[in-house]
Amino acid sequence: MPPTAESERVAQTPPLGPEAQFNLGLMYDKGQGVPQDYAEAVKWYRKAAEQGNAEAQSNLGRMYYAGQGVPQDHAEAAKWFLKAAGQGIASAQFNLGLMYEKRQGVPQDFPEAVKWYRKAAEQGNAEAQYNLGMMHFAGLGVPKDYALAHMWFHLSTSRYPASEKTKRGRAELSRDIAASKMTPAQIAEAQRLALEWKPKVEHPEPEKR
């Protein structure tokens, strides 16, 4: 039986590349143009992630972390966050730092948490900047340093969007508490460091997931 025009068209349709697979996963994840379906989102994220797509690796880690479309598995989440973090995805770097700080899916390791928080903070991730400030404030994984804590708290206040007033207020309060433990010269130094800070973008961050 000769092939129909439709079967020939299907046969000639090229397979989706990793970027298209990621975008399809994102549509199922967010319910954009298709019904929201986390399991289907995971399926397409995985296809793209296994081909090295950094955004898909990060989002697949998030799905495992939250237990959306798959059973919750922090160790699996950490595995995919590590792959994405290594490619410069700031949100994955932050999430990996958090997991090392909180002992979620990986052994608790404060220096490793600081390492990943710093990578994300240097790219301008507000949550990482705040958490890095807390590590310096408490002396976890790094020597206690109120000036650096103040700097990172101060930077995070300007990076939080207007919709996150509570987080911005928390950062401002933490900055003020750090300042209360500092001399005027130390505060001036922290402000100078914040003023001179410039982001180091490793990987253009996609839309907020």
PyMOL commands that place a pseudoatom at each C-alpha (Angstrom):
pseudoatom trace, name=CA, resn=MET, resi=1, chain=A, elem=C, hetatm=0, pos=[0.000, 0.000, 0.000]
pseudoatom trace, name=CA, resn=PRO, resi=2, chain=A, elem=C, hetatm=0, pos=[1.614, 3.322, -1.047]
pseudoatom trace, name=CA, resn=PRO, resi=3, chain=A, elem=C, hetatm=0, pos=[2.263, 5.884, 1.701]
pseudoatom trace, name=CA, resn=THR, resi=4, chain=A, elem=C, hetatm=0, pos=[-0.264, 8.668, 2.066]
pseudoatom trace, name=CA, resn=ALA, resi=5, chain=A, elem=C, hetatm=0, pos=[0.700, 12.322, 1.808]
pseudoatom trace, name=CA, resn=GLU, resi=6, chain=A, elem=C, hetatm=0, pos=[0.147, 12.679, 5.546]
pseudoatom trace, name=CA, resn=SER, resi=7, chain=A, elem=C, hetatm=0, pos=[2.414, 9.748, 6.432]
pseudoatom trace, name=CA, resn=GLU, resi=8, chain=A, elem=C, hetatm=0, pos=[5.112, 11.159, 4.146]
pseudoatom trace, name=CA, resn=ARG, resi=9, chain=A, elem=C, hetatm=0, pos=[4.772, 14.548, 5.870]
pseudoatom trace, name=CA, resn=VAL, resi=10, chain=A, elem=C, hetatm=0, pos=[5.109, 12.986, 9.312]
pseudoatom trace, name=CA, resn=ALA, resi=11, chain=A, elem=C, hetatm=0, pos=[8.092, 10.924, 8.187]
pseudoatom trace, name=CA, resn=GLN, resi=12, chain=A, elem=C, hetatm=0, pos=[9.793, 14.063, 6.911]
pseudoatom trace, name=CA, resn=THR, resi=13, chain=A, elem=C, hetatm=0, pos=[9.143, 16.064, 10.101]
pseudoatom trace, name=CA, resn=PRO, resi=14, chain=A, elem=C, hetatm=0, pos=[12.496, 16.545, 11.845]
pseudoatom trace, name=CA, resn=PRO, resi=15, chain=A, elem=C, hetatm=0, pos=[12.695, 15.627, 15.536]
pseudoatom trace, name=CA, resn=LEU, resi=16, chain=A, elem=C, hetatm=0, pos=[12.505, 18.468, 18.016]
pseudoatom trace, name=CA, resn=GLY, resi=17, chain=A, elem=C, hetatm=0, pos=[15.839, 19.880, 19.106]
pseudoatom trace, name=CA, resn=PRO, resi=18, chain=A, elem=C, hetatm=0, pos=[16.694, 20.444, 22.785]
pseudoatom trace, name=CA, resn=GLU, resi=19, chain=A, elem=C, hetatm=0, pos=[15.632, 24.114, 22.752]
pseudoatom trace, name=CA, resn=ALA, resi=20, chain=A, elem=C, hetatm=0, pos=[12.220, 23.245, 21.297]
pseudoatom trace, name=CA, resn=GLN, resi=21, chain=A, elem=C, hetatm=0, pos=[11.899, 20.367, 23.771]
pseudoatom trace, name=CA, resn=PHE, resi=22, chain=A, elem=C, hetatm=0, pos=[12.655, 22.743, 26.626]
pseudoatom trace, name=CA, resn=ASN, resi=23, chain=A, elem=C, hetatm=0, pos=[10.091, 25.264, 25.365]
pseudoatom trace, name=CA, resn=LEU, resi=24, chain=A, elem=C, hetatm=0, pos=[7.465, 22.540, 25.050]
pseudoatom trace, name=CA, resn=GLY, resi=25, chain=A, elem=C, hetatm=0, pos=[8.228, 21.413, 28.598]
pseudoatom trace, name=CA, resn=LEU, resi=26, chain=A, elem=C, hetatm=0, pos=[7.866, 24.994, 29.783]
pseudoatom trace, name=CA, resn=MET, resi=27, chain=A, elem=C, hetatm=0, pos=[4.461, 25.294, 28.105]
pseudoatom trace, name=CA, resn=TYR, resi=28, chain=A, elem=C, hetatm=0, pos=[3.199, 22.164, 29.866]
pseudoatom trace, name=CA, resn=ASP, resi=29, chain=A, elem=C, hetatm=0, pos=[4.780, 23.354, 33.120]
pseudoatom trace, name=CA, resn=LYS, resi=30, chain=A, elem=C, hetatm=0, pos=[2.996, 26.724, 32.990]
pseudoatom trace, name=CA, resn=GLY, resi=31, chain=A, elem=C, hetatm=0, pos=[-0.160, 25.689, 31.118]
pseudoatom trace, name=CA, resn=GLN, resi=32, chain=A, elem=C, hetatm=0, pos=[0.603, 28.051, 28.263]
pseudoatom trace, name=CA, resn=GLY, resi=33, chain=A, elem=C, hetatm=0, pos=[-1.292, 27.020, 25.101]
pseudoatom trace, name=CA, resn=VAL, resi=34, chain=A, elem=C, hetatm=0, pos=[-1.779, 23.503, 26.485]
pseudoatom trace, name=CA, resn=PRO, resi=35, chain=A, elem=C, hetatm=0, pos=[-3.356, 22.105, 29.661]
pseudoatom trace, name=CA, resn=GLN, resi=36, chain=A, elem=C, hetatm=0, pos=[-0.941, 22.255, 32.596]
pseudoatom trace, name=CA, resn=ASP, resi=37, chain=A, elem=C, hetatm=0, pos=[0.620, 18.814, 32.926]
pseudoatom trace, name=CA, resn=TYR, resi=38, chain=A, elem=C, hetatm=0, pos=[3.675, 18.434, 35.152]
pseudoatom trace, name=CA, resn=ALA, resi=39, chain=A, elem=C, hetatm=0, pos=[4.370, 14.851, 34.064]
pseudoatom trace, name=CA, resn=GLU, resi=40, chain=A, elem=C, hetatm=0, pos=[4.427, 15.938, 30.421]
pseudoatom trace, name=CA, resn=ALA, resi=41, chain=A, elem=C, hetatm=0, pos=[6.621, 18.902, 31.353]
pseudoatom trace, name=CA, resn=VAL, resi=42, chain=A, elem=C, hetatm=0, pos=[9.081, 16.543, 33.058]
pseudoatom trace, name=CA, resn=LYS, resi=43, chain=A, elem=C, hetatm=0, pos=[9.113, 14.324, 29.971]
pseudoatom trace, name=CA, resn=TRP, resi=44, chain=A, elem=C, hetatm=0, pos=[10.178, 17.175, 27.681]
pseudoatom trace, name=CA, resn=TYR, resi=45, chain=A, elem=C, hetatm=0, pos=[12.528, 18.800, 30.186]
pseudoatom trace, name=CA, resn=ARG, resi=46, chain=A, elem=C, hetatm=0, pos=[14.277, 15.437, 30.552]
pseudoatom trace, name=CA, resn=LYS, resi=47, chain=A, elem=C, hetatm=0, pos=[14.713, 15.025, 26.803]
pseudoatom trace, name=CA, resn=ALA, resi=48, chain=A, elem=C, hetatm=0, pos=[16.311, 18.471, 26.560]
pseudoatom trace, name=CA, resn=ALA, resi=49, chain=A, elem=C, hetatm=0, pos=[18.288, 18.113, 29.798]
pseudoatom trace, name=CA, resn=GLU, resi=50, chain=A, elem=C, hetatm=0, pos=[19.865, 14.847, 28.684]
pseudoatom trace, name=CA, resn=GLN, resi=51, chain=A, elem=C, hetatm=0, pos=[21.141, 16.686, 25.599]
pseudoatom trace, name=CA, resn=GLY, resi=52, chain=A, elem=C, hetatm=0, pos=[22.802, 19.324, 27.769]
pseudoatom trace, name=CA, resn=ASN, resi=53, chain=A, elem=C, hetatm=0, pos=[20.210, 22.113, 27.723]
pseudoatom trace, name=CA, resn=ALA, resi=54, chain=A, elem=C, hetatm=0, pos=[21.050, 24.111, 30.853]
pseudoatom trace, name=CA, resn=GLU, resi=55, chain=A, elem=C, hetatm=0, pos=[17.604, 25.673, 31.378]
pseudoatom trace, name=CA, resn=ALA, resi=56, chain=A, elem=C, hetatm=0, pos=[15.957, 22.256, 31.076]
pseudoatom trace, name=CA, resn=GLN, resi=57, chain=A, elem=C, hetatm=0, pos=[18.430, 20.806, 33.581]
pseudoatom trace, name=CA, resn=SER, resi=58, chain=A, elem=C, hetatm=0, pos=[17.583, 23.590, 36.026]
pseudoatom trace, name=CA, resn=ASN, resi=59, chain=A, elem=C, hetatm=0, pos=[13.838, 23.185, 35.601]
pseudoatom trace, name=CA, resn=LEU, resi=60, chain=A, elem=C, hetatm=0, pos=[14.037, 19.406, 35.825]
pseudoatom trace, name=CA, resn=GLY, resi=61, chain=A, elem=C, hetatm=0, pos=[15.895, 19.848, 39.106]
pseudoatom trace, name=CA, resn=ARG, resi=62, chain=A, elem=C, hetatm=0, pos=[13.110, 22.130, 40.298]
pseudoatom trace, name=CA, resn=MET, resi=63, chain=A, elem=C, hetatm=0, pos=[10.468, 19.536, 39.404]
pseudoatom trace, name=CA, resn=TYR, resi=64, chain=A, elem=C, hetatm=0, pos=[12.291, 16.873, 41.414]
pseudoatom trace, name=CA, resn=TYR, resi=65, chain=A, elem=C, hetatm=0, pos=[12.818, 19.307, 44.292]
pseudoatom trace, name=CA, resn=ALA, resi=66, chain=A, elem=C, hetatm=0, pos=[9.103, 20.162, 44.474]
pseudoatom trace, name=CA, resn=GLY, resi=67, chain=A, elem=C, hetatm=0, pos=[7.766, 16.729, 43.519]
pseudoatom trace, name=CA, resn=GLN, resi=68, chain=A, elem=C, hetatm=0, pos=[5.893, 18.067, 40.484]
pseudoatom trace, name=CA, resn=GLY, resi=69, chain=A, elem=C, hetatm=0, pos=[5.279, 15.416, 37.827]
pseudoatom trace, name=CA, resn=VAL, resi=70, chain=A, elem=C, hetatm=0, pos=[7.694, 13.063, 39.596]
pseudoatom trace, name=CA, resn=PRO, resi=71, chain=A, elem=C, hetatm=0, pos=[8.089, 11.783, 43.164]
pseudoatom trace, name=CA, resn=GLN, resi=72, chain=A, elem=C, hetatm=0, pos=[9.992, 14.312, 45.270]
pseudoatom trace, name=CA, resn=ASP, resi=73, chain=A, elem=C, hetatm=0, pos=[13.680, 13.394, 45.208]
pseudoatom trace, name=CA, resn=HIS, resi=74, chain=A, elem=C, hetatm=0, pos=[16.194, 15.896, 46.567]
pseudoatom trace, name=CA, resn=ALA, resi=75, chain=A, elem=C, hetatm=0, pos=[19.208, 13.833, 45.515]
pseudoatom trace, name=CA, resn=GLU, resi=76, chain=A, elem=C, hetatm=0, pos=[17.957, 13.762, 41.925]
pseudoatom trace, name=CA, resn=ALA, resi=77, chain=A, elem=C, hetatm=0, pos=[17.192, 17.484, 42.133]
pseudoatom trace, name=CA, resn=ALA, resi=78, chain=A, elem=C, hetatm=0, pos=[20.736, 18.192, 43.298]
pseudoatom trace, name=CA, resn=LYS, resi=79, chain=A, elem=C, hetatm=0, pos=[22.129, 16.145, 40.395]
pseudoatom trace, name=CA, resn=TRP, resi=80, chain=A, elem=C, hetatm=0, pos=[20.313, 18.250, 37.806]
pseudoatom trace, name=CA, resn=PHE, resi=81, chain=A, elem=C, hetatm=0, pos=[20.955, 21.536, 39.610]
pseudoatom trace, name=CA, resn=LEU, resi=82, chain=A, elem=C, hetatm=0, pos=[24.669, 20.702, 39.584]
pseudoatom trace, name=CA, resn=LYS, resi=83, chain=A, elem=C, hetatm=0, pos=[24.632, 20.161, 35.824]
pseudoatom trace, name=CA, resn=ALA, resi=84, chain=A, elem=C, hetatm=0, pos=[22.825, 23.458, 35.242]
pseudoatom trace, name=CA, resn=ALA, resi=85, chain=A, elem=C, hetatm=0, pos=[24.925, 25.322, 37.806]
pseudoatom trace, name=CA, resn=GLY, resi=86, chain=A, elem=C, hetatm=0, pos=[28.069, 24.178, 36.046]
pseudoatom trace, name=CA, resn=GLN, resi=87, chain=A, elem=C, hetatm=0, pos=[26.740, 25.836, 32.897]
pseudoatom trace, name=CA, resn=GLY, resi=88, chain=A, elem=C, hetatm=0, pos=[26.240, 29.135, 34.703]
pseudoatom trace, name=CA, resn=ILE, resi=89, chain=A, elem=C, hetatm=0, pos=[22.496, 29.135, 35.481]
pseudoatom trace, name=CA, resn=ALA, resi=90, chain=A, elem=C, hetatm=0, pos=[22.259, 31.450, 38.504]
pseudoatom trace, name=CA, resn=SER, resi=91, chain=A, elem=C, hetatm=0, pos=[18.981, 30.056, 39.846]
pseudoatom trace, name=CA, resn=ALA, resi=92, chain=A, elem=C, hetatm=0, pos=[20.441, 26.527, 39.802]
pseudoatom trace, name=CA, resn=GLN, resi=93, chain=A, elem=C, hetatm=0, pos=[23.583, 27.772, 41.554]
pseudoatom trace, name=CA, resn=PHE, resi=94, chain=A, elem=C, hetatm=0, pos=[21.418, 29.331, 44.254]
pseudoatom trace, name=CA, resn=ASN, resi=95, chain=A, elem=C, hetatm=0, pos=[19.302, 26.194, 44.637]
pseudoatom trace, name=CA, resn=LEU, resi=96, chain=A, elem=C, hetatm=0, pos=[22.407, 24.031, 44.898]
pseudoatom trace, name=CA, resn=GLY, resi=97, chain=A, elem=C, hetatm=0, pos=[23.849, 26.349, 47.543]
pseudoatom trace, name=CA, resn=LEU, resi=98, chain=A, elem=C, hetatm=0, pos=[20.610, 26.103, 49.496]
pseudoatom trace, name=CA, resn=MET, resi=99, chain=A, elem=C, hetatm=0, pos=[20.679, 22.315, 49.361]
pseudoatom trace, name=CA, resn=TYR, resi=100, chain=A, elem=C, hetatm=0, pos=[24.251, 22.222, 50.683]
pseudoatom trace, name=CA, resn=GLU, resi=101, chain=A, elem=C, hetatm=0, pos=[23.310, 24.647, 53.451]
pseudoatom trace, name=CA, resn=LYS, resi=102, chain=A, elem=C, hetatm=0, pos=[20.148, 22.778, 54.471]
pseudoatom trace, name=CA, resn=ARG, resi=103, chain=A, elem=C, hetatm=0, pos=[21.436, 19.205, 53.854]
pseudoatom trace, name=CA, resn=GLN, resi=104, chain=A, elem=C, hetatm=0, pos=[18.818, 18.400, 51.240]
pseudoatom trace, name=CA, resn=GLY, resi=105, chain=A, elem=C, hetatm=0, pos=[19.869, 15.569, 48.941]
pseudoatom trace, name=CA, resn=VAL, resi=106, chain=A, elem=C, hetatm=0, pos=[23.560, 16.275, 49.650]
pseudoatom trace, name=CA, resn=PRO, resi=107, chain=A, elem=C, hetatm=0, pos=[25.692, 16.297, 52.808]
pseudoatom trace, name=CA, resn=GLN, resi=108, chain=A, elem=C, hetatm=0, pos=[25.601, 19.583, 54.715]
pseudoatom trace, name=CA, resn=ASP, resi=109, chain=A, elem=C, hetatm=0, pos=[28.636, 21.565, 53.572]
pseudoatom trace, name=CA, resn=PHE, resi=110, chain=A, elem=C, hetatm=0, pos=[28.757, 25.287, 54.399]
pseudoatom trace, name=CA, resn=PRO, resi=111, chain=A, elem=C, hetatm=0, pos=[31.862, 26.104, 52.298]
pseudoatom trace, name=CA, resn=GLU, resi=112, chain=A, elem=C, hetatm=0, pos=[30.222, 24.405, 49.307]
pseudoatom trace, name=CA, resn=ALA, resi=113, chain=A, elem=C, hetatm=0, pos=[27.026, 26.352, 49.968]
pseudoatom trace, name=CA, resn=VAL, resi=114, chain=A, elem=C, hetatm=0, pos=[29.045, 29.590, 50.044]
pseudoatom trace, name=CA, resn=LYS, resi=115, chain=A, elem=C, hetatm=0, pos=[30.750, 28.636, 46.766]
pseudoatom trace, name=CA, resn=TRP, resi=116, chain=A, elem=C, hetatm=0, pos=[27.467, 28.269, 44.901]
pseudoatom trace, name=CA, resn=TYR, resi=117, chain=A, elem=C, hetatm=0, pos=[25.768, 31.206, 46.606]
pseudoatom trace, name=CA, resn=ARG, resi=118, chain=A, elem=C, hetatm=0, pos=[28.709, 33.385, 45.546]
pseudoatom trace, name=CA, resn=LYS, resi=119, chain=A, elem=C, hetatm=0, pos=[28.523, 32.251, 41.928]
pseudoatom trace, name=CA, resn=ALA, resi=120, chain=A, elem=C, hetatm=0, pos=[24.823, 33.109, 41.806]
pseudoatom trace, name=CA, resn=ALA, resi=121, chain=A, elem=C, hetatm=0, pos=[25.243, 36.313, 43.838]
pseudoatom trace, name=CA, resn=GLU, resi=122, chain=A, elem=C, hetatm=0, pos=[27.930, 37.563, 41.474]
pseudoatom trace, name=CA, resn=GLN, resi=123, chain=A, elem=C, hetatm=0, pos=[25.416, 37.201, 38.649]
pseudoatom trace, name=CA, resn=GLY, resi=124, chain=A, elem=C, hetatm=0, pos=[22.930, 39.366, 40.541]
pseudoatom trace, name=CA, resn=ASN, resi=125, chain=A, elem=C, hetatm=0, pos=[20.625, 36.714, 42.014]
pseudoatom trace, name=CA, resn=ALA, resi=126, chain=A, elem=C, hetatm=0, pos=[18.942, 38.529, 44.919]
pseudoatom trace, name=CA, resn=GLU, resi=127, chain=A, elem=C, hetatm=0, pos=[18.208, 35.402, 46.977]
pseudoatom trace, name=CA, resn=ALA, resi=128, chain=A, elem=C, hetatm=0, pos=[21.816, 34.253, 46.678]
pseudoatom trace, name=CA, resn=GLN, resi=129, chain=A, elem=C, hetatm=0, pos=[23.079, 37.712, 47.620]
pseudoatom trace, name=CA, resn=TYR, resi=130, chain=A, elem=C, hetatm=0, pos=[20.928, 37.683, 50.743]
pseudoatom trace, name=CA, resn=ASN, resi=131, chain=A, elem=C, hetatm=0, pos=[21.930, 34.147, 51.735]
pseudoatom trace, name=CA, resn=LEU, resi=132, chain=A, elem=C, hetatm=0, pos=[25.600, 34.892, 51.090]
pseudoatom trace, name=CA, resn=GLY, resi=133, chain=A, elem=C, hetatm=0, pos=[25.222, 37.897, 53.375]
pseudoatom trace, name=CA, resn=MET, resi=134, chain=A, elem=C, hetatm=0, pos=[23.806, 35.623, 56.051]
pseudoatom trace, name=CA, resn=MET, resi=135, chain=A, elem=C, hetatm=0, pos=[26.745, 33.222, 55.695]
pseudoatom trace, name=CA, resn=HIS, resi=136, chain=A, elem=C, hetatm=0, pos=[29.205, 36.089, 56.191]
pseudoatom trace, name=CA, resn=PHE, resi=137, chain=A, elem=C, hetatm=0, pos=[27.126, 37.477, 59.066]
pseudoatom trace, name=CA, resn=ALA, resi=138, chain=A, elem=C, hetatm=0, pos=[27.038, 34.136, 60.909]
pseudoatom trace, name=CA, resn=GLY, resi=139, chain=A, elem=C, hetatm=0, pos=[30.491, 32.934, 59.883]
pseudoatom trace, name=CA, resn=LEU, resi=140, chain=A, elem=C, hetatm=0, pos=[29.203, 29.778, 58.192]
pseudoatom trace, name=CA, resn=GLY, resi=141, chain=A, elem=C, hetatm=0, pos=[31.643, 28.420, 55.603]
pseudoatom trace, name=CA, resn=VAL, resi=142, chain=A, elem=C, hetatm=0, pos=[33.546, 31.712, 55.684]
pseudoatom trace, name=CA, resn=PRO, resi=143, chain=A, elem=C, hetatm=0, pos=[35.074, 33.900, 58.403]
pseudoatom trace, name=CA, resn=LYS, resi=144, chain=A, elem=C, hetatm=0, pos=[32.550, 36.193, 60.062]
pseudoatom trace, name=CA, resn=ASP, resi=145, chain=A, elem=C, hetatm=0, pos=[32.665, 39.525, 58.230]
pseudoatom trace, name=CA, resn=TYR, resi=146, chain=A, elem=C, hetatm=0, pos=[30.021, 42.172, 58.907]
pseudoatom trace, name=CA, resn=ALA, resi=147, chain=A, elem=C, hetatm=0, pos=[31.264, 44.453, 56.109]
pseudoatom trace, name=CA, resn=LEU, resi=148, chain=A, elem=C, hetatm=0, pos=[30.798, 41.762, 53.454]
pseudoatom trace, name=CA, resn=ALA, resi=149, chain=A, elem=C, hetatm=0, pos=[27.472, 40.771, 55.008]
pseudoatom trace, name=CA, resn=HIS, resi=150, chain=A, elem=C, hetatm=0, pos=[26.360, 44.414, 54.835]
pseudoatom trace, name=CA, resn=MET, resi=151, chain=A, elem=C, hetatm=0, pos=[27.480, 44.681, 51.208]
pseudoatom trace, name=CA, resn=TRP, resi=152, chain=A, elem=C, hetatm=0, pos=[25.543, 41.598, 50.088]
pseudoatom trace, name=CA, resn=PHE, resi=153, chain=A, elem=C, hetatm=0, pos=[22.441, 42.559, 52.085]
pseudoatom trace, name=CA, resn=HIS, resi=154, chain=A, elem=C, hetatm=0, pos=[22.574, 46.032, 50.549]
pseudoatom trace, name=CA, resn=LEU, resi=155, chain=A, elem=C, hetatm=0, pos=[22.936, 44.664, 47.018]
pseudoatom trace, name=CA, resn=SER, resi=156, chain=A, elem=C, hetatm=0, pos=[20.043, 42.257, 47.473]
pseudoatom trace, name=CA, resn=THR, resi=157, chain=A, elem=C, hetatm=0, pos=[17.690, 45.073, 48.487]
pseudoatom trace, name=CA, resn=SER, resi=158, chain=A, elem=C, hetatm=0, pos=[18.075, 46.635, 45.044]
pseudoatom trace, name=CA, resn=ARG, resi=159, chain=A, elem=C, hetatm=0, pos=[17.757, 43.327, 43.162]
pseudoatom trace, name=CA, resn=TYR, resi=160, chain=A, elem=C, hetatm=0, pos=[14.439, 42.170, 44.590]
pseudoatom trace, name=CA, resn=PRO, resi=161, chain=A, elem=C, hetatm=0, pos=[11.550, 43.151, 42.290]
pseudoatom trace, name=CA, resn=ALA, resi=162, chain=A, elem=C, hetatm=0, pos=[8.880, 45.530, 43.559]
pseudoatom trace, name=CA, resn=SER, resi=163, chain=A, elem=C, hetatm=0, pos=[6.492, 42.585, 43.947]
pseudoatom trace, name=CA, resn=GLU, resi=164, chain=A, elem=C, hetatm=0, pos=[8.699, 41.092, 46.668]
pseudoatom trace, name=CA, resn=LYS, resi=165, chain=A, elem=C, hetatm=0, pos=[8.443, 43.838, 49.269]
pseudoatom trace, name=CA, resn=THR, resi=166, chain=A, elem=C, hetatm=0, pos=[8.635, 41.394, 52.175]
pseudoatom trace, name=CA, resn=LYS, resi=167, chain=A, elem=C, hetatm=0, pos=[11.959, 39.969, 51.023]
pseudoatom trace, name=CA, resn=ARG, resi=168, chain=A, elem=C, hetatm=0, pos=[13.304, 43.428, 50.316]
pseudoatom trace, name=CA, resn=GLY, resi=169, chain=A, elem=C, hetatm=0, pos=[12.272, 44.548, 53.801]
pseudoatom trace, name=CA, resn=ARG, resi=170, chain=A, elem=C, hetatm=0, pos=[13.971, 41.487, 55.299]
pseudoatom trace, name=CA, resn=ALA, resi=171, chain=A, elem=C, hetatm=0, pos=[17.199, 42.351, 53.477]
pseudoatom trace, name=CA, resn=GLU, resi=172, chain=A, elem=C, hetatm=0, pos=[17.031, 45.972, 54.628]
pseudoatom trace, name=CA, resn=LEU, resi=173, chain=A, elem=C, hetatm=0, pos=[16.520, 44.877, 58.233]
pseudoatom trace, name=CA, resn=SER, resi=174, chain=A, elem=C, hetatm=0, pos=[19.453, 42.440, 58.028]
pseudoatom trace, name=CA, resn=ARG, resi=175, chain=A, elem=C, hetatm=0, pos=[21.639, 45.177, 56.534]
pseudoatom trace, name=CA, resn=ASP, resi=176, chain=A, elem=C, hetatm=0, pos=[20.728, 47.513, 59.394]
pseudoatom trace, name=CA, resn=ILE, resi=177, chain=A, elem=C, hetatm=0, pos=[21.457, 44.834, 62.007]
pseudoatom trace, name=CA, resn=ALA, resi=178, chain=A, elem=C, hetatm=0, pos=[24.869, 44.261, 60.435]
pseudoatom trace, name=CA, resn=ALA, resi=179, chain=A, elem=C, hetatm=0, pos=[25.482, 48.035, 60.435]
pseudoatom trace, name=CA, resn=SER, resi=180, chain=A, elem=C, hetatm=0, pos=[24.714, 48.192, 64.157]
pseudoatom trace, name=CA, resn=LYS, resi=181, chain=A, elem=C, hetatm=0, pos=[27.738, 45.959, 64.755]
pseudoatom trace, name=CA, resn=MET, resi=182, chain=A, elem=C, hetatm=0, pos=[30.078, 48.013, 62.552]
pseudoatom trace, name=CA, resn=THR, resi=183, chain=A, elem=C, hetatm=0, pos=[32.149, 51.179, 62.908]
pseudoatom trace, name=CA, resn=PRO, resi=184, chain=A, elem=C, hetatm=0, pos=[31.409, 54.158, 60.616]
pseudoatom trace, name=CA, resn=ALA, resi=185, chain=A, elem=C, hetatm=0, pos=[34.590, 53.329, 58.683]
pseudoatom trace, name=CA, resn=GLN, resi=186, chain=A, elem=C, hetatm=0, pos=[33.457, 49.732, 58.159]
pseudoatom trace, name=CA, resn=ILE, resi=187, chain=A, elem=C, hetatm=0, pos=[30.031, 50.901, 56.967]
pseudoatom trace, name=CA, resn=ALA, resi=188, chain=A, elem=C, hetatm=0, pos=[31.677, 53.300, 54.518]
pseudoatom trace, name=CA, resn=GLU, resi=189, chain=A, elem=C, hetatm=0, pos=[33.844, 50.451, 53.211]
pseudoatom trace, name=CA, resn=ALA, resi=190, chain=A, elem=C, hetatm=0, pos=[30.823, 48.186, 52.771]
pseudoatom trace, name=CA, resn=GLN, resi=191, chain=A, elem=C, hetatm=0, pos=[28.988, 50.932, 50.886]
pseudoatom trace, name=CA, resn=ARG, resi=192, chain=A, elem=C, hetatm=0, pos=[32.018, 51.483, 48.646]
pseudoatom trace, name=CA, resn=LEU, resi=193, chain=A, elem=C, hetatm=0, pos=[32.187, 47.775, 47.827]
pseudoatom trace, name=CA, resn=ALA, resi=194, chain=A, elem=C, hetatm=0, pos=[28.479, 47.737, 46.970]
pseudoatom trace, name=CA, resn=LEU, resi=195, chain=A, elem=C, hetatm=0, pos=[28.839, 50.816, 44.767]
pseudoatom trace, name=CA, resn=GLU, resi=196, chain=A, elem=C, hetatm=0, pos=[31.734, 49.306, 42.827]
pseudoatom trace, name=CA, resn=TRP, resi=197, chain=A, elem=C, hetatm=0, pos=[30.109, 45.882, 42.427]
pseudoatom trace, name=CA, resn=LYS, resi=198, chain=A, elem=C, hetatm=0, pos=[29.346, 44.751, 38.866]
pseudoatom trace, name=CA, resn=PRO, resi=199, chain=A, elem=C, hetatm=0, pos=[27.514, 41.540, 37.915]
pseudoatom trace, name=CA, resn=LYS, resi=200, chain=A, elem=C, hetatm=0, pos=[29.439, 38.716, 36.244]
pseudoatom trace, name=CA, resn=VAL, resi=201, chain=A, elem=C, hetatm=0, pos=[26.930, 37.008, 33.994]
pseudoatom trace, name=CA, resn=GLU, resi=202, chain=A, elem=C, hetatm=0, pos=[27.945, 33.423, 33.190]
pseudoatom trace, name=CA, resn=HIS, resi=203, chain=A, elem=C, hetatm=0, pos=[24.768, 32.447, 31.363]
pseudoatom trace, name=CA, resn=PRO, resi=204, chain=A, elem=C, hetatm=0, pos=[21.867, 34.691, 30.318]
pseudoatom trace, name=CA, resn=GLU, resi=205, chain=A, elem=C, hetatm=0, pos=[19.103, 33.773, 32.730]
pseudoatom trace, name=CA, resn=PRO, resi=206, chain=A, elem=C, hetatm=0, pos=[15.826, 32.799, 31.020]
pseudoatom trace, name=CA, resn=GLU, resi=207, chain=A, elem=C, hetatm=0, pos=[12.499, 34.171, 32.161]
pseudoatom trace, name=CA, resn=LYS, resi=208, chain=A, elem=C, hetatm=0, pos=[11.847, 33.640, 35.857]
pseudoatom trace, name=CA, resn=ARG, resi=209, chain=A, elem=C, hetatm=0, pos=[10.622, 30.103, 36.379]
for i in range(1, 209): cmd.bond("trace and resi %d" % i, "trace and resi %d" % (i + 1))
show_as sticks, trace
zoom trace
